[in-house]
């Protein structure tokens, strides 16, 4: 089976502020049902959580025909 990957970056205005939204999704198996982001110790997740914190942003993880990640953060 070939895994499909989708990535996009979108910049938009919301109430006079500019934001960047990065989306990543793939057609893989997704996150396990018992996935607990607060207890993940892998370097990739540490980097993502640190980056979002530094950018004063937020992110969302979910399964929908594979793994999905949406990151949003303000830009100047």
N, CA, C, O and CB atoms as a CASP TS submission, in Angstrom:
PFRMAT TS
TARGET T0000
AUTHOR 0000-0000-0000
METHOD Language model
MODEL 1
PARENT N/A
ATOM      1  N   UNK     1       0.836  -1.184   0.000  1.00  0.00           N
ATOM      2  CA  UNK     1       0.000   0.000   0.000  1.00  0.00           C
ATOM      3  C   UNK     1       0.884   1.252   0.000  1.00  0.00           C
ATOM      4  O   UNK     1       1.850   1.331   0.759  1.00  0.00           O
ATOM      5  CB  UNK     1      -0.953  -0.004   1.219  1.00  0.00           C
ATOM      6  N   UNK     2       0.562   2.200  -0.827  1.00  0.00           N
ATOM      7  CA  UNK     2       1.293   3.455  -0.917  1.00  0.00           C
ATOM      8  C   UNK     2       0.663   4.457   0.051  1.00  0.00           C
ATOM      9  O   UNK     2      -0.546   4.684   0.025  1.00  0.00           O
ATOM     10  CB  UNK     2       1.287   4.006  -2.378  1.00  0.00           C
ATOM     11  N   UNK     3       1.496   5.050   0.902  1.00  0.00           N
ATOM     12  CA  UNK     3       0.991   6.064   1.827  1.00  0.00           C
ATOM     13  C   UNK     3       0.938   7.401   1.111  1.00  0.00           C
ATOM     14  O   UNK     3       1.914   7.816   0.486  1.00  0.00           O
ATOM     15  CB  UNK     3       1.877   6.156   3.103  1.00  0.00           C
ATOM     16  N   UNK     4      -0.200   8.074   1.199  1.00  0.00           N
ATOM     17  CA  UNK     4      -0.349   9.402   0.608  1.00  0.00           C
ATOM     18  C   UNK     4      -0.122  10.439   1.698  1.00  0.00           C
ATOM     19  O   UNK     4      -0.581  10.276   2.829  1.00  0.00           O
ATOM     20  CB  UNK     4      -1.757   9.580  -0.052  1.00  0.00           C
ATOM     21  N   UNK     5       0.592  11.511   1.349  1.00  0.00           N
ATOM     22  CA  UNK     5       0.888  12.585   2.287  1.00  0.00           C
ATOM     23  C   UNK     5       0.387  13.895   1.696  1.00  0.00           C
ATOM     24  O   UNK     5       0.593  14.183   0.518  1.00  0.00           O
ATOM     25  CB  UNK     5       2.413  12.658   2.599  1.00  0.00           C
ATOM     26  N   UNK     6      -0.275  14.683   2.539  1.00  0.00           N
ATOM     27  CA  UNK     6      -0.781  15.990   2.143  1.00  0.00           C
ATOM     28  C   UNK     6      -0.217  17.022   3.112  1.00  0.00           C
ATOM     29  O   UNK     6      -0.261  16.821   4.326  1.00  0.00           O
ATOM     30  CB  UNK     6      -2.349  16.019   2.128  1.00  0.00           C
ATOM     31  N   UNK     7       0.316  18.134   2.585  1.00  0.00           N
ATOM     32  CA  UNK     7       0.821  19.231   3.404  1.00  0.00           C
ATOM     33  C   UNK     7       0.315  20.536   2.815  1.00  0.00           C
ATOM     34  O   UNK     7       0.241  20.686   1.595  1.00  0.00           O
ATOM     35  CB  UNK     7       2.382  19.218   3.480  1.00  0.00           C
ATOM     36  N   UNK     8      -0.031  21.468   3.671  1.00  0.00           N
ATOM     37  CA  UNK     8      -0.416  22.789   3.171  1.00  0.00           C
ATOM     38  C   UNK     8      -0.069  23.851   4.208  1.00  0.00           C
ATOM     39  O   UNK     8      -0.033  23.583   5.409  1.00  0.00           O
ATOM     40  CB  UNK     8      -1.929  22.835   2.832  1.00  0.00           C
ATOM     41  N   UNK     9       0.183  25.046   3.723  1.00  0.00           N
ATOM     42  CA  UNK     9       0.409  26.212   4.576  1.00  0.00           C
ATOM     43  C   UNK     9      -0.506  27.312   4.075  1.00  0.00           C
ATOM     44  O   UNK     9      -0.545  27.615   2.883  1.00  0.00           O
ATOM     45  CB  UNK     9       1.920  26.669   4.565  1.00  0.00           C
ATOM     46  N   UNK    10      -1.235  27.898   4.996  1.00  0.00           N
ATOM     47  CA  UNK    10      -2.209  28.927   4.647  1.00  0.00           C
ATOM     48  C   UNK    10      -2.023  30.098   5.611  1.00  0.00           C
ATOM     49  O   UNK    10      -1.966  29.900   6.825  1.00  0.00           O
ATOM     50  CB  UNK    10      -3.678  28.368   4.704  1.00  0.00           C
ATOM     51  N   UNK    11      -1.931  31.304   5.083  1.00  0.00           N
ATOM     52  CA  UNK    11      -1.858  32.515   5.897  1.00  0.00           C
ATOM     53  C   UNK    11      -3.186  33.241   5.770  1.00  0.00           C
ATOM     54  O   UNK    11      -3.705  33.411   4.666  1.00  0.00           O
ATOM     55  CB  UNK    11      -0.664  33.436   5.461  1.00  0.00           C
ATOM     56  N   UNK    12      -3.742  33.672   6.913  1.00  0.00           N
ATOM     57  CA  UNK    12      -5.043  34.327   6.890  1.00  0.00           C
ATOM     58  C   UNK    12      -5.131  35.398   7.981  1.00  0.00           C
ATOM     59  O   UNK    12      -4.356  35.395   8.937  1.00  0.00           O
ATOM     60  CB  UNK    12      -6.166  33.291   7.065  1.00  0.00           C
ATOM     61  N   UNK    13      -6.070  36.293   7.822  1.00  0.00           N
ATOM     62  CA  UNK    13      -6.344  37.345   8.804  1.00  0.00           C
ATOM     63  C   UNK    13      -7.571  36.969   9.615  1.00  0.00           C
ATOM     64  O   UNK    13      -8.537  36.414   9.091  1.00  0.00           O
ATOM     65  CB  UNK    13      -6.548  38.721   8.112  1.00  0.00           C
ATOM     66  N   UNK    14      -7.513  37.284  10.917  1.00  0.00           N
ATOM     67  CA  UNK    14      -8.643  37.035  11.798  1.00  0.00           C
ATOM     68  C   UNK    14      -8.710  38.178  12.797  1.00  0.00           C
ATOM     69  O   UNK    14      -7.848  38.297  13.668  1.00  0.00           O
ATOM     70  CB  UNK    14      -8.516  35.652  12.521  1.00  0.00           C
ATOM     71  N   UNK    15      -9.723  39.014  12.677  1.00  0.00           N
ATOM     72  CA  UNK    15      -9.907  40.167  13.569  1.00  0.00           C
ATOM     73  C   UNK    15      -8.674  41.065  13.620  1.00  0.00           C
ATOM     74  O   UNK    15      -8.275  41.515  14.694  1.00  0.00           O
ATOM     75  CB  UNK    15     -10.245  39.688  14.974  1.00  0.00           C
ATOM     76  N   UNK    16      -8.075  41.324  12.470  1.00  0.00           N
ATOM     77  CA  UNK    16      -6.929  42.216  12.389  1.00  0.00           C
ATOM     78  C   UNK    16      -5.588  41.571  12.699  1.00  0.00           C
ATOM     79  O   UNK    16      -4.558  42.238  12.606  1.00  0.00           O
ATOM     80  CB  UNK    16      -7.132  43.341  13.303  1.00  0.00           C
ATOM     81  N   UNK    17      -5.569  40.299  13.062  1.00  0.00           N
ATOM     82  CA  UNK    17      -4.327  39.587  13.331  1.00  0.00           C
ATOM     83  C   UNK    17      -4.056  38.591  12.216  1.00  0.00           C
ATOM     84  O   UNK    17      -4.985  38.021  11.643  1.00  0.00           O
ATOM     85  CB  UNK    17      -4.387  38.872  14.695  1.00  0.00           C
ATOM     86  N   UNK    18      -2.773  38.382  11.908  1.00  0.00           N
ATOM     87  CA  UNK    18      -2.405  37.416  10.868  1.00  0.00           C
ATOM     88  C   UNK    18      -1.991  36.098  11.520  1.00  0.00           C
ATOM     89  O   UNK    18      -1.318  36.075  12.550  1.00  0.00           O
ATOM     90  CB  UNK    18      -1.254  37.970   9.975  1.00  0.00           C
ATOM     91  N   UNK    19      -2.408  35.022  10.898  1.00  0.00           N
ATOM     92  CA  UNK    19      -2.097  33.686  11.392  1.00  0.00           C
ATOM     93  C   UNK    19      -1.570  32.819  10.261  1.00  0.00           C
ATOM     94  O   UNK    19      -1.871  33.041   9.089  1.00  0.00           O
ATOM     95  CB  UNK    19      -3.335  33.039  12.031  1.00  0.00           C
ATOM     96  N   UNK    20      -0.780  31.830  10.641  1.00  0.00           N
ATOM     97  CA  UNK    20      -0.316  30.811   9.714  1.00  0.00           C
ATOM     98  C   UNK    20      -0.902  29.483  10.183  1.00  0.00           C
ATOM     99  O   UNK    20      -0.898  29.173  11.374  1.00  0.00           O
ATOM    100  CB  UNK    20       1.261  30.761   9.641  1.00  0.00           C
ATOM    101  N   UNK    21      -1.400  28.713   9.238  1.00  0.00           N
ATOM    102  CA  UNK    21      -1.947  27.400   9.544  1.00  0.00           C
ATOM    103  C   UNK    21      -1.214  26.365   8.696  1.00  0.00           C
ATOM    104  O   UNK    21      -1.212  26.442   7.468  1.00  0.00           O
ATOM    105  CB  UNK    21      -3.489  27.352   9.286  1.00  0.00           C
ATOM    106  N   UNK    22      -0.600  25.410   9.358  1.00  0.00           N
ATOM    107  CA  UNK    22       0.105  24.330   8.687  1.00  0.00           C
ATOM    108  C   UNK    22      -0.687  23.051   8.897  1.00  0.00           C
ATOM    109  O   UNK    22      -1.030  22.716  10.031  1.00  0.00           O
ATOM    110  CB  UNK    22       1.567  24.184   9.217  1.00  0.00           C
ATOM    111  N   UNK    23      -0.982  22.336   7.824  1.00  0.00           N
ATOM    112  CA  UNK    23      -1.714  21.071   7.916  1.00  0.00           C
ATOM    113  C   UNK    23      -0.862  19.957   7.329  1.00  0.00           C
ATOM    114  O   UNK    23      -0.231  20.112   6.284  1.00  0.00           O
ATOM    115  CB  UNK    23      -3.083  21.159   7.181  1.00  0.00           C
ATOM    116  N   UNK    24      -0.861  18.828   8.031  1.00  0.00           N
ATOM    117  CA  UNK    24      -0.201  17.625   7.556  1.00  0.00           C
ATOM    118  C   UNK    24      -1.163  16.465   7.769  1.00  0.00           C
ATOM    119  O   UNK    24      -1.775  16.347   8.830  1.00  0.00           O
ATOM    120  CB  UNK    24       1.165  17.385   8.291  1.00  0.00           C
ATOM    121  N   UNK    25      -1.294  15.615   6.767  1.00  0.00           N
ATOM    122  CA  UNK    25      -2.081  14.395   6.939  1.00  0.00           C
ATOM    123  C   UNK    25      -1.460  13.299   6.087  1.00  0.00           C
ATOM    124  O   UNK    25      -0.806  13.561   5.078  1.00  0.00           O
ATOM    125  CB  UNK    25      -3.579  14.622   6.552  1.00  0.00           C
ATOM    126  N   UNK    26      -1.682  12.075   6.519  1.00  0.00           N
ATOM    127  CA  UNK    26      -1.239  10.944   5.720  1.00  0.00           C
ATOM    128  C   UNK    26      -2.287   9.835   5.792  1.00  0.00           C
ATOM    129  O   UNK    26      -3.186   9.866   6.632  1.00  0.00           O
ATOM    130  CB  UNK    26       0.143  10.431   6.205  1.00  0.00           C
ATOM    131  N   UNK    27      -2.158   8.885   4.923  1.00  0.00           N
ATOM    132  CA  UNK    27      -3.134   7.798   4.836  1.00  0.00           C
ATOM    133  C   UNK    27      -2.670   6.554   5.591  1.00  0.00           C
ATOM    134  O   UNK    27      -3.092   5.440   5.281  1.00  0.00           O
ATOM    135  CB  UNK    27      -3.399   7.448   3.378  1.00  0.00           C
ATOM    136  N   UNK    28      -1.803   6.748   6.578  1.00  0.00           N
ATOM    137  CA  UNK    28      -1.300   5.631   7.366  1.00  0.00           C
ATOM    138  C   UNK    28      -2.323   5.140   8.377  1.00  0.00           C
ATOM    139  O   UNK    28      -3.521   5.378   8.228  1.00  0.00           O
ATOM    140  CB  UNK    28      -0.029   6.028   8.077  1.00  0.00           C
ATOM    141  N   UNK    29      -1.842   4.455   9.404  1.00  0.00           N
ATOM    142  CA  UNK    29      -2.726   3.839  10.399  1.00  0.00           C
ATOM    143  C   UNK    29      -3.260   4.841  11.417  1.00  0.00           C
ATOM    144  O   UNK    29      -4.200   4.519  12.144  1.00  0.00           O
ATOM    145  CB  UNK    29      -1.993   2.732  11.121  1.00  0.00           C
ATOM    146  N   UNK    30      -2.701   6.028  11.494  1.00  0.00           N
ATOM    147  CA  UNK    30      -3.165   7.027  12.443  1.00  0.00           C
ATOM    148  C   UNK    30      -2.582   6.794  13.825  1.00  0.00           C
ATOM    149  O   UNK    30      -1.694   5.962  14.011  1.00  0.00           O
ATOM    150  CB  UNK    30      -4.676   7.023  12.512  1.00  0.00           C
ATOM    151  N   UNK    31      -3.092   7.539  14.782  1.00  0.00           N
ATOM    152  CA  UNK    31      -2.630   7.424  16.161  1.00  0.00           C
ATOM    153  C   UNK    31      -3.332   6.257  16.852  1.00  0.00           C
ATOM    154  O   UNK    31      -4.495   5.977  16.559  1.00  0.00           O
ATOM    155  CB  UNK    31      -2.879   8.741  16.931  1.00  0.00           C
ATOM    156  N   UNK    32      -2.644   5.578  17.761  1.00  0.00           N
ATOM    157  CA  UNK    32      -3.309   4.507  18.505  1.00  0.00           C
ATOM    158  C   UNK    32      -4.372   5.085  19.443  1.00  0.00           C
ATOM    159  O   UNK    32      -4.287   6.246  19.846  1.00  0.00           O
ATOM    160  CB  UNK    32      -2.277   3.683  19.306  1.00  0.00           C
ATOM    161  N   UNK    33      -5.356   4.280  19.782  1.00  0.00           N
ATOM    162  CA  UNK    33      -6.448   4.736  20.653  1.00  0.00           C
ATOM    163  C   UNK    33      -5.948   5.208  22.017  1.00  0.00           C
ATOM    164  O   UNK    33      -6.546   6.103  22.615  1.00  0.00           O
ATOM    165  CB  UNK    33      -7.462   3.618  20.844  1.00  0.00           C
ATOM    166  N   UNK    34      -4.861   4.619  22.514  1.00  0.00           N
ATOM    167  CA  UNK    34      -4.351   4.986  23.838  1.00  0.00           C
ATOM    168  C   UNK    34      -3.244   6.051  23.774  1.00  0.00           C
ATOM    169  O   UNK    34      -2.499   6.219  24.739  1.00  0.00           O
ATOM    170  CB  UNK    34      -3.825   3.745  24.545  1.00  0.00           C
ATOM    171  N   UNK    35      -3.129   6.765  22.658  1.00  0.00           N
ATOM    172  CA  UNK    35      -2.102   7.794  22.503  1.00  0.00           C
ATOM    173  C   UNK    35      -2.326   8.900  23.521  1.00  0.00           C
ATOM    174  O   UNK    35      -3.428   9.438  23.631  1.00  0.00           O
ATOM    175  CB  UNK    35      -2.109   8.369  21.067  1.00  0.00           C
ATOM    176  N   UNK    36      -1.270   9.242  24.272  1.00  0.00           N
ATOM    177  CA  UNK    36      -1.342  10.286  25.293  1.00  0.00           C
ATOM    178  C   UNK    36      -0.191  11.269  25.061  1.00  0.00           C
ATOM    179  O   UNK    36       0.950  10.995  25.431  1.00  0.00           O
ATOM    180  CB  UNK    36      -1.279   9.673  26.740  1.00  0.00           C
ATOM    181  N   UNK    37      -0.492  12.393  24.458  1.00  0.00           N
ATOM    182  CA  UNK    37       0.531  13.368  24.092  1.00  0.00           C
ATOM    183  C   UNK    37       1.317  13.870  25.302  1.00  0.00           C
ATOM    184  O   UNK    37       2.490  14.218  25.174  1.00  0.00           O
ATOM    185  CB  UNK    37      -0.107  14.540  23.378  1.00  0.00           C
ATOM    186  N   UNK    38       0.686  13.909  26.464  1.00  0.00           N
ATOM    187  CA  UNK    38       1.376  14.391  27.661  1.00  0.00           C
ATOM    188  C   UNK    38       2.477  13.442  28.129  1.00  0.00           C
ATOM    189  O   UNK    38       3.353  13.844  28.894  1.00  0.00           O
ATOM    190  CB  UNK    38       0.380  14.599  28.779  1.00  0.00           C
ATOM    191  N   UNK    39       2.442  12.203  27.684  1.00  0.00           N
ATOM    192  CA  UNK    39       3.433  11.218  28.120  1.00  0.00           C
ATOM    193  C   UNK    39       4.331  10.714  26.992  1.00  0.00           C
ATOM    194  O   UNK    39       4.990   9.685  27.136  1.00  0.00           O
ATOM    195  CB  UNK    39       2.735  10.052  28.752  1.00  0.00           C
ATOM    196  N   UNK    40       4.360  11.432  25.877  1.00  0.00           N
ATOM    197  CA  UNK    40       5.210  11.032  24.752  1.00  0.00           C
ATOM    198  C   UNK    40       6.614  11.590  24.965  1.00  0.00           C
ATOM    199  O   UNK    40       6.780  12.754  25.329  1.00  0.00           O
ATOM    200  CB  UNK    40       4.617  11.529  23.393  1.00  0.00           C
ATOM    201  N   UNK    41       7.625  10.747  24.734  1.00  0.00           N
ATOM    202  CA  UNK    41       9.013  11.172  24.953  1.00  0.00           C
ATOM    203  C   UNK    41       9.849  11.166  23.677  1.00  0.00           C
ATOM    204  O   UNK    41      11.064  11.350  23.744  1.00  0.00           O
ATOM    205  CB  UNK    41       9.666  10.277  25.980  1.00  0.00           C
ATOM    206  N   UNK    42       9.232  10.961  22.521  1.00  0.00           N
ATOM    207  CA  UNK    42      10.009  10.927  21.281  1.00  0.00           C
ATOM    208  C   UNK    42      10.478  12.333  20.913  1.00  0.00           C
ATOM    209  O   UNK    42       9.807  13.321  21.209  1.00  0.00           O
ATOM    210  CB  UNK    42       9.174  10.320  20.130  1.00  0.00           C
ATOM    211  N   UNK    43      11.617  12.406  20.275  1.00  0.00           N
ATOM    212  CA  UNK    43      12.201  13.694  19.909  1.00  0.00           C
ATOM    213  C   UNK    43      11.284  14.500  18.992  1.00  0.00           C
ATOM    214  O   UNK    43      11.178  15.717  19.143  1.00  0.00           O
ATOM    215  CB  UNK    43      13.545  13.481  19.235  1.00  0.00           C
ATOM    216  N   UNK    44      10.619  13.836  18.040  1.00  0.00           N
ATOM    217  CA  UNK    44       9.726  14.547  17.119  1.00  0.00           C
ATOM    218  C   UNK    44       8.621  15.294  17.838  1.00  0.00           C
ATOM    219  O   UNK    44       8.359  16.460  17.542  1.00  0.00           O
ATOM    220  CB  UNK    44       9.116  13.579  16.139  1.00  0.00           C
ATOM    221  N   UNK    45       7.966  14.622  18.790  1.00  0.00           N
ATOM    222  CA  UNK    45       6.871  15.281  19.521  1.00  0.00           C
ATOM    223  C   UNK    45       7.392  16.371  20.447  1.00  0.00           C
ATOM    224  O   UNK    45       6.736  17.397  20.627  1.00  0.00           O
ATOM    225  CB  UNK    45       6.078  14.253  20.332  1.00  0.00           C
ATOM    226  N   UNK    46       8.571  16.158  21.037  1.00  0.00           N
ATOM    227  CA  UNK    46       9.168  17.195  21.887  1.00  0.00           C
ATOM    228  C   UNK    46       9.438  18.445  21.054  1.00  0.00           C
ATOM    229  O   UNK    46       9.184  19.561  21.509  1.00  0.00           O
ATOM    230  CB  UNK    46      10.482  16.684  22.548  1.00  0.00           C
ATOM    231  N   UNK    47       9.952  18.265  19.840  1.00  0.00           N
ATOM    232  CA  UNK    47      10.232  19.404  18.957  1.00  0.00           C
ATOM    233  C   UNK    47       8.940  20.117  18.566  1.00  0.00           C
ATOM    234  O   UNK    47       8.882  21.346  18.609  1.00  0.00           O
ATOM    235  CB  UNK    47      10.983  18.937  17.693  1.00  0.00           C
ATOM    236  N   UNK    48       7.898  19.365  18.184  1.00  0.00           N
ATOM    237  CA  UNK    48       6.624  19.978  17.787  1.00  0.00           C
ATOM    238  C   UNK    48       6.026  20.764  18.943  1.00  0.00           C
ATOM    239  O   UNK    48       5.622  21.912  18.762  1.00  0.00           O
ATOM    240  CB  UNK    48       5.630  18.905  17.307  1.00  0.00           C
ATOM    241  N   UNK    49       5.964  20.166  20.125  1.00  0.00           N
ATOM    242  CA  UNK    49       5.381  20.861  21.288  1.00  0.00           C
ATOM    243  C   UNK    49       6.190  22.099  21.651  1.00  0.00           C
ATOM    244  O   UNK    49       5.615  23.129  22.003  1.00  0.00           O
ATOM    245  CB  UNK    49       5.305  19.914  22.500  1.00  0.00           C
ATOM    246  N   UNK    50       7.514  22.013  21.570  1.00  0.00           N
ATOM    247  CA  UNK    50       8.369  23.149  21.885  1.00  0.00           C
ATOM    248  C   UNK    50       8.182  24.278  20.864  1.00  0.00           C
ATOM    249  O   UNK    50       8.074  25.447  21.234  1.00  0.00           O
ATOM    250  CB  UNK    50       9.838  22.710  21.929  1.00  0.00           C
ATOM    251  N   UNK    51       8.146  23.919  19.591  1.00  0.00           N
ATOM    252  CA  UNK    51       7.963  24.912  18.530  1.00  0.00           C
ATOM    253  C   UNK    51       6.628  25.652  18.695  1.00  0.00           C
ATOM    254  O   UNK    51       6.583  26.879  18.618  1.00  0.00           O
ATOM    255  CB  UNK    51       8.027  24.233  17.144  1.00  0.00           C
ATOM    256  N   UNK    52       5.562  24.912  18.919  1.00  0.00           N
ATOM    257  CA  UNK    52       4.252  25.548  19.100  1.00  0.00           C
ATOM    258  C   UNK    52       4.259  26.473  20.308  1.00  0.00           C
ATOM    259  O   UNK    52       3.679  27.558  20.261  1.00  0.00           O
ATOM    260  CB  UNK    52       3.154  24.486  19.259  1.00  0.00           C
ATOM    261  N   UNK    53       4.910  26.055  21.389  1.00  0.00           N
ATOM    262  CA  UNK    53       5.010  26.908  22.577  1.00  0.00           C
ATOM    263  C   UNK    53       5.768  28.190  22.293  1.00  0.00           C
ATOM    264  O   UNK    53       5.354  29.266  22.726  1.00  0.00           O
ATOM    265  CB  UNK    53       5.686  26.158  23.709  1.00  0.00           C
ATOM    266  N   UNK    54       6.883  28.088  21.565  1.00  0.00           N
ATOM    267  CA  UNK    54       7.683  29.255  21.234  1.00  0.00           C
ATOM    268  C   UNK    54       6.946  30.219  20.312  1.00  0.00           C
ATOM    269  O   UNK    54       7.155  31.430  20.377  1.00  0.00           O
ATOM    270  CB  UNK    54       8.977  28.824  20.593  1.00  0.00           C
ATOM    271  N   UNK    55       6.079  29.678  19.450  1.00  0.00           N
ATOM    272  CA  UNK    55       5.330  30.506  18.509  1.00  0.00           C
ATOM    273  C   UNK    55       4.009  31.004  19.084  1.00  0.00           C
ATOM    274  O   UNK    55       3.248  31.684  18.396  1.00  0.00           O
ATOM    275  CB  UNK    55       5.067  29.730  17.243  1.00  0.00           C
ATOM    276  N   UNK    56       3.736  30.671  20.334  1.00  0.00           N
ATOM    277  CA  UNK    56       2.479  31.029  20.984  1.00  0.00           C
ATOM    278  C   UNK    56       1.289  30.520  20.164  1.00  0.00           C
ATOM    279  O   UNK    56       0.296  31.221  19.966  1.00  0.00           O
ATOM    280  CB  UNK    56       2.387  32.560  21.175  1.00  0.00           C
ATOM    281  N   UNK    57       1.423  29.296  19.705  1.00  0.00           N
ATOM    282  CA  UNK    57       0.395  28.713  18.840  1.00  0.00           C
ATOM    283  C   UNK    57      -0.351  27.578  19.505  1.00  0.00           C
ATOM    284  O   UNK    57      -0.281  27.382  20.719  1.00  0.00           O
ATOM    285  CB  UNK    57       1.011  28.222  17.562  1.00  0.00           C
ATOM    286  N   UNK    58      -1.061  26.841  18.683  1.00  0.00           N
ATOM    287  CA  UNK    58      -1.824  25.692  19.163  1.00  0.00           C
ATOM    288  C   UNK    58      -1.816  24.629  18.073  1.00  0.00           C
ATOM    289  O   UNK    58      -1.567  24.921  16.903  1.00  0.00           O
ATOM    290  CB  UNK    58      -3.289  26.095  19.548  1.00  0.00           C
ATOM    291  N   UNK    59      -2.091  23.397  18.472  1.00  0.00           N
ATOM    292  CA  UNK    59      -2.170  22.343  17.477  1.00  0.00           C
ATOM    293  C   UNK    59      -3.233  21.334  17.862  1.00  0.00           C
ATOM    294  O   UNK    59      -3.649  21.236  19.016  1.00  0.00           O
ATOM    295  CB  UNK    59      -0.819  21.657  17.309  1.00  0.00           C
ATOM    296  N   UNK    60      -3.650  20.599  16.868  1.00  0.00           N
ATOM    297  CA  UNK    60      -4.700  19.605  17.022  1.00  0.00           C
ATOM    298  C   UNK    60      -4.245  18.331  16.313  1.00  0.00           C
ATOM    299  O   UNK    60      -3.695  18.383  15.213  1.00  0.00           O
ATOM    300  CB  UNK    60      -6.066  20.123  16.450  1.00  0.00           C
ATOM    301  N   UNK    61      -4.479  17.204  16.947  1.00  0.00           N
ATOM    302  CA  UNK    61      -4.170  15.894  16.375  1.00  0.00           C
ATOM    303  C   UNK    61      -5.461  15.096  16.299  1.00  0.00           C
ATOM    304  O   UNK    61      -6.274  15.125  17.224  1.00  0.00           O
ATOM    305  CB  UNK    61      -3.087  15.137  17.220  1.00  0.00           C
ATOM    306  N   UNK    62      -5.645  14.388  15.201  1.00  0.00           N
ATOM    307  CA  UNK    62      -6.819  13.524  15.107  1.00  0.00           C
ATOM    308  C   UNK    62      -6.618  12.495  14.009  1.00  0.00           C
ATOM    309  O   UNK    62      -5.772  12.652  13.129  1.00  0.00           O
ATOM    310  CB  UNK    62      -8.092  14.352  14.843  1.00  0.00           C
ATOM    311  N   UNK    63      -7.411  11.446  14.081  1.00  0.00           N
ATOM    312  CA  UNK    63      -7.430  10.412  13.054  1.00  0.00           C
ATOM    313  C   UNK    63      -8.628  10.654  12.144  1.00  0.00           C
ATOM    314  O   UNK    63      -9.750  10.839  12.615  1.00  0.00           O
ATOM    315  CB  UNK    63      -7.486   8.986  13.688  1.00  0.00           C
ATOM    316  N   UNK    64      -8.385  10.652  10.865  1.00  0.00           N
ATOM    317  CA  UNK    64      -9.450  10.749   9.861  1.00  0.00           C
ATOM    318  C   UNK    64      -8.882  10.149   8.585  1.00  0.00           C
ATOM    319  O   UNK    64      -8.270  10.855   7.783  1.00  0.00           O
ATOM    320  CB  UNK    64      -9.938  12.254   9.641  1.00  0.00           C
ATOM    321  N   UNK    65      -9.079   8.863   8.393  1.00  0.00           N
ATOM    322  CA  UNK    65      -8.454   8.137   7.282  1.00  0.00           C
ATOM    323  C   UNK    65      -6.933   8.251   7.343  1.00  0.00           C
ATOM    324  O   UNK    65      -6.276   8.379   6.310  1.00  0.00           O
ATOM    325  CB  UNK    65      -8.970   8.669   5.934  1.00  0.00           C
ATOM    326  N   UNK    66      -6.376   8.205   8.547  1.00  0.00           N
ATOM    327  CA  UNK    66      -4.942   8.336   8.769  1.00  0.00           C
ATOM    328  C   UNK    66      -4.664   9.401   9.814  1.00  0.00           C
ATOM    329  O   UNK    66      -5.576   9.872  10.493  1.00  0.00           O
ATOM    330  CB  UNK    66      -4.220   8.672   7.462  1.00  0.00           C
ATOM    331  N   UNK    67      -3.413   9.772   9.936  1.00  0.00           N
ATOM    332  CA  UNK    67      -2.964  10.760  10.919  1.00  0.00           C
ATOM    333  C   UNK    67      -3.157  12.173  10.377  1.00  0.00           C
ATOM    334  O   UNK    67      -2.923  12.426   9.196  1.00  0.00           O
ATOM    335  CB  UNK    67      -1.485  10.525  11.289  1.00  0.00           C
ATOM    336  N   UNK    68      -3.586  13.099  11.249  1.00  0.00           N
ATOM    337  CA  UNK    68      -3.778  14.502  10.874  1.00  0.00           C
ATOM    338  C   UNK    68      -3.210  15.402  11.967  1.00  0.00           C
ATOM    339  O   UNK    68      -3.414  15.161  13.157  1.00  0.00           O
ATOM    340  CB  UNK    68      -5.284  14.815  10.635  1.00  0.00           C
ATOM    341  N   UNK    69      -2.500  16.432  11.547  1.00  0.00           N
ATOM    342  CA  UNK    69      -1.954  17.439  12.437  1.00  0.00           C
ATOM    343  C   UNK    69      -2.269  18.801  11.849  1.00  0.00           C
ATOM    344  O   UNK    69      -2.028  19.041  10.666  1.00  0.00           O
ATOM    345  CB  UNK    69      -0.421  17.251  12.643  1.00  0.00           C
ATOM    346  N   UNK    70      -2.812  19.703  12.677  1.00  0.00           N
ATOM    347  CA  UNK    70      -3.060  21.089  12.269  1.00  0.00           C
ATOM    348  C   UNK    70      -2.388  21.982  13.294  1.00  0.00           C
ATOM    349  O   UNK    70      -2.692  21.901  14.484  1.00  0.00           O
ATOM    350  CB  UNK    70      -4.605  21.405  12.155  1.00  0.00           C
ATOM    351  N   UNK    71      -1.465  22.844  12.840  1.00  0.00           N
ATOM    352  CA  UNK    71      -0.794  23.805  13.718  1.00  0.00           C
ATOM    353  C   UNK    71      -1.197  25.207  13.278  1.00  0.00           C
ATOM    354  O   UNK    71      -1.201  25.521  12.088  1.00  0.00           O
ATOM    355  CB  UNK    71       0.769  23.628  13.680  1.00  0.00           C
ATOM    356  N   UNK    72      -1.535  26.044  14.253  1.00  0.00           N
ATOM    357  CA  UNK    72      -1.869  27.447  13.990  1.00  0.00           C
ATOM    358  C   UNK    72      -1.063  28.330  14.916  1.00  0.00           C
ATOM    359  O   UNK    72      -0.915  28.039  16.103  1.00  0.00           O
ATOM    360  CB  UNK    72      -3.388  27.709  14.171  1.00  0.00           C
ATOM    361  N   UNK    73      -0.533  29.431  14.352  1.00  0.00           N
ATOM    362  CA  UNK    73       0.217  30.358  15.185  1.00  0.00           C
ATOM    363  C   UNK    73       0.143  31.762  14.583  1.00  0.00           C
ATOM    364  O   UNK    73       0.018  31.915  13.368  1.00  0.00           O
ATOM    365  CB  UNK    73       1.688  29.898  15.330  1.00  0.00           C
ATOM    366  N   UNK    74       0.223  32.796  15.450  1.00  0.00           N
ATOM    367  CA  UNK    74       0.180  34.171  14.956  1.00  0.00           C
ATOM    368  C   UNK    74       1.491  34.534  14.277  1.00  0.00           C
ATOM    369  O   UNK    74       2.550  34.016  14.630  1.00  0.00           O
ATOM    370  CB  UNK    74      -0.113  35.150  16.101  1.00  0.00           C
ATOM    371  N   UNK    75       1.409  35.433  13.295  1.00  0.00           N
ATOM    372  CA  UNK    75       2.604  35.932  12.633  1.00  0.00           C
ATOM    373  C   UNK    75       2.537  37.451  12.613  1.00  0.00           C
ATOM    374  O   UNK    75       1.456  38.037  12.657  1.00  0.00           O
ATOM    375  CB  UNK    75       2.739  35.356  11.190  1.00  0.00           C
ATOM    376  N   UNK    76       3.710  38.082  12.546  1.00  0.00           N
ATOM    377  CA  UNK    76       3.770  39.549  12.505  1.00  0.00           C
ATOM    378  C   UNK    76       3.742  40.030  11.079  1.00  0.00           C
ATOM    379  O   UNK    76       3.784  41.236  10.833  1.00  0.00           O
ATOM    380  CB  UNK    76       5.027  40.072  13.211  1.00  0.00           C
TER
END
